Amino acid sequence: MSSSTYGSFPGARPRRLRTTPAMRRMVAEHRLHPADLILPAFVREGISEPVPISAMPGVVQHTRDTLRKAAVEAVAAGVAGIMLFGVPEDEKKDALGTAGTDPDGILQVAIRDVRAEVGDDLVIMSDLCLDEYTDHGHCGVLDDQGRVDNDATLERYAEMAQVQADAGVHVVGPSGMMDGQVGVTRDALDQTGHEDVSILAYTAKYSSAFYGPFREAVGSSLKGDRKTYQQDPANLRESLRELALDLEEGADMVMVKPALPYLDVLAKIAEQVDVPVAAYQISGEYAMVEAAAEKGWIDRDKAILETLTGIKRAGANMILTYWATEVAQGL
C-alpha cells in the first residue's frame, strides 16, 4: 500500500500519544489528586448508629463518633477538607433556626469533635445556612407574608459565623444565597477576633432539581421552593455579577453548585478569578451514577473518575464530592 496509490497519509498523528497507558498518563493535561477533594458529611443529633440515606447509597447521617472516624479516614487518604452539615432533632427546629446559633447545637458540637480529633490535618468547613434548623425549611427568616427576609437573615448568618468560628472551624461556607451574605459574614468574623477564618462563598448556587437526595440527608422541612434566592438555571451572566459582589465583600474562595450541569459556569468563573475555585458534585449527581451502576448500565469506578476529571478540567481547584475518601484512597 503506497501513498502514490492512496494519496498522502497524515504526518500529524495525535494517536501516537494514545498508544499505551504509560504514554497517556505522561501526556495527561489534568490529574486528580487527593488534595483536590473535600468530603461533605452529615452529623445527626440523637442517634446511636449511623442512619443510611436511601437515595445516596453508601452515604450516612453520622453519629458524633462515626463522624470522628470518617474524619480520621479522610486524613489518612489525603483528602484536603471536610464540609460539615448538622441535622438537629425535629423538636429543636423553629422559625428562626435557633439551633444553628446555639453554641451547643449539633453542628458546633461536631466542629469541636472533628477539630479535637484531627486538629489542623484536615481543613474543617461548615455549612453556614439556616435551612437545616428552620421548621419551614427555608434558608432564612420569613417575613409576615411568608417570604424570605434577606436582611433579617443576614443578622442570623452573622451569629452563625461567630459560633462556628468559636467552635474551631477553619472555613465557613455561607450557602443561603442572600444578598450581602459574604460581607456580613466577613464583618462578623473580623469583629469577633476570627480574622483567620476563611470564607468559601457559594457564589453560583442554582435552584436545581439535583438537590433531591440532599433533602433526605439533612431531614429538610422545606415547603415550596427556593427560586426567589437561588439562581435561575437559565442564567450565566448573573453568576458573574454574583462573583464580582462576593469578591468585593471578601470571599477567599468561590464555588459553583451543582457541578456537572454547570460546567460552563464553572469554566467562565475559573477564567476570571485569582482565588481558588470549588465545585460541589451534589447529591443528585452522586445518586445518578450509583443508581445506573447498580443497574449494571455503567462502570461505576470509571464513571466516578470521569465526572471528577471533567469538573477539574473545567477549572475547579477543589471538588466537594461524597466519593472523596474512596477516590483519594484509589489515587
N, C-alpha and C positions, 0 to 999 in steps of 0.2 A: 504494500500500500504506500503510495508516494504522494507527495504534495502536488506534483505536477498533474496527477490524475484527479485528486480530490480538492485541490485548492490549498491555500495556506492554512496550516494548523496554527492554533493560538500560541503566541510566545508567552503571554501572561497567563499563568495558570494558578489562580487562587487555591485550587485543590491541593497544590503542593504543601500548603501549610495546614492541611487537614488529614494528612496521611496516617498518623499514629496518635495514640493517646498522649504520648510524651510531647509530640510536636504541638498538638492542640493545647496542651497545658502550658507550654512555653510561650505561645503567642497569644494566650488569652488576654483580652483587654480589661476584663473586670474579674475580680476574685472576691468571693465571700470569705470573711474572717470572723471568728467568734466575737471579736471586739466590735463588730458591726451590729451585734444583736442585743436586743432588750426584751426581757421576758415580762409580759403583763401577767399579774397574778391577783386572784381574788381571795380575800380572807373574810370568813363569815363568823359573826358573833353567835355564841350559844350552841355550838355544835362540838361533839366529841370525836367525830370521824369525818374525813373529807366527804363532801357531797358531790357526786359526779354531775356534770352538766350534760343533759341528754343530747342537746343539739351540737355539742362540741366534744366528740369522743376523745378521751384522754386528758381532758381539762376538768379540774375540780374547783369547788369552793373549799379553800383550805381552812383547817383549824390553825390556831396560832402555832402549834408545834410543827405541823406539816409544812407551814409556810417557812419556818426557820430551816427545815431540812431542804426545801426547794431552793432557798437562797444559797445554802452551802453547796448544793449540787450545781447551781448556776456558776458559782465562783470556780469550782473545780473544773468546769467545762470551758472556762474562759469567757463566759458571757459578760458583757460590759455593764448592764444595768438591769434593774427590776422596777416595773411600774406597778404600784400597789393600788388596789381598789378595795374599799371597805364595804361590807354588806351587814348593816345593823339588823337587830331584831325588829320585826314589824311594829311592835308596840312602841318602839323608840322613834319611829318616823312621825314628823309633824309638818305643819305648813311652812315652817322656816328652816327645816333641816338642821335642827339644833344639835343632833348627834355628830354632825360634820364639824362643829366647832367646840365640842366637848373635849377637853384635854384627855379624858379617859374614854373617848369614843373609839370604836374598833379600828379605824384607820390609824389614829395616832398611836394606839397601843401596838399595832402591827409595825409601824415605823420604828418604834423603840425596840421591839423584839428583833427585827432584822438588823438594826444598827448594832445592837448588843452582840448579835451572833456573828456578823461578818465585818463590822466596822466600816472601813473605807475601801475594802476589797471589792465591793460592788457599789455602783452608783445607785443610790436609793432614790426613787422618784415616786411622787404621789399625785393621784388624780385630784385636782382642785376644782370640785364641782359639787352641786347640791343634789343632783338627781337621785343618788343612792339613798339619800336621807330624808327626802320630802315625801309626804303621803300622797301628793298628786303626781310625783314622778318627773316634774319639770326641773330644769337646770337652774332655776332661780325662784325668787319670791314672786308670788302672784299679787296683782292689784285687786281692787274690789270688783272688777269686771272679769276676773279670771285670766288676765293677760300677764305675761312675764314682765315684771317691772325691772328694767335694766339697771337703774341707778340704785334702787334698794338692794338688788342682788349684788352689786359691786361692794356694798358695805359688808355683806356676808362673806364675800370672797376675801376681803382684807382680813377678816377674823380667821378664816380658814388658813390663809397663808401663814399667819403668825403661829397658830397652834401646830401646824405641820412642821414648821421650821423649829419650833421649840422641841418637838419630838425627835428631831435629828435628821430630817430629810436633807438630801443633797440638792434635789431639783424638784420644783413644783411645776405641775402641768395644768394651767388654767384651761379648761376644756369646754366651758359652757357657751362660748361664742357670744358673750356680752360685749358691747362696745365699751372700750376703755379698760378691759379686764387686765391686760398686761401692765398698764401704767399704775393702776390701783394696787396690784399685787407687788410691783417693784417698790412703790412707796411704803407699803405696809412692812415689807421685809426690811427695807433700809432703816425705817424709823424704829424698829424693834431690835436692832443690832444684828440682823441676819444678812449683811451685805454680801456674804459669800454664797448664799443660796442662789442657785441659777433658776432661770425661767425657761421652760420648754413651752413655747407658745403653740397652741393648736390654731395655727394661722388659717388654714383652709380645711375646715371641717364641714363636710357636706351632709345634707339631710338625705340619708341613704337607706335603701331597702336592705342593705347588707348588715345592718346592726342587729337584726332579729335575734340571733342566739345570745348576744350580749345582754339583752333584756332579761333572759333567764339567769344569766351568770350573776347579775347584780340584784336579782329579785325586784326588778323595776315595777313601780306602781303607776307608770305613765298611762294617762288617758289622753287621747288626741295625738298630736304630732309636734315636732319641733321646727316646723318650717318657717316660723317667724324669726328664728335666731340662727339656725344652722343654714349653711349656704345652699342655694339652688343648684342642683346638678348641671343645669344648662350653662352655668356661668364660669368663665375663666378669668376675664379681666377683673372681676370683682375680687378674686383671690389675691391679685397683685395689689389692690387697694388695701386689703386686709394686711398683706405683708408689709407694706410701707408703714402702716399705722403701728403694727406690732414692733417693728424695728425702732421706730421713733420713740415708742413707750418703754423700750429697754429689754426686749426679748434677747436672750442669749443664744437660743436655738429656735428653729421653727419646724412645724410639722404639717404634713398633708395626710388627711384621713377621710375615707379609706385610701388604700394604696392602688391596687390593680385597676379599678375603674377610672382612676385619675392620674395615670402615669404622665399624661400630657401636662397637667397642672404641676406635678412634681418636677418635671423637666424644666418647665418655664421658671419656676421659683428657684431651682438649683442654679440656673444660669445667671440669676440676678442678685444673688446674695453672697456675702463673705462671712456668713455664720454657718454653723453646722445645720444640715437639713435632715429631718427624720421623716419616715413614712410609717404608718400603722397598718399592718396587714390584719384586718379586723376579723371578727368572729364569723361573719358570713363567708368570707374568703377561705378561712380555715375549714369551715363546715362543708363547703362545696367540694374541696379536694378530698377530705376524709370520706364523704359520702360516696363520691364517684369511685374512690379506691376500694371502699368496702364492697361495692357492686362488681369490682373487677374491671371497670371500664378504663382506668388509667393506672399507670405505675406510680404508686404513692410517693416513694422517695425521690424519684426523678422529677415528678411534678412539683414537689416542695422546693427543691433546689432551683428549678427553672423559674418558679414565681419569684423567689427571693433574688435570684440573679437579675431578673428583669427589673425589679424595684431598684436594685443598686445601679444597674445600667442607666436608669432614668435619672439618677442623680442623688439618691439617698446616701447619706453618710452613716445613718443609723436606721435600723429596721426593728420596729416593735412587732414581734411575732410569737404566737403561742408555741411554735416549734423551736424557740430559741435554744433551749438547753439541748434538745435532741440533735439539732443541726450542728451546734457547736461541738458536741461530742463526736459527731461524724467527721467534722472538718479536722 
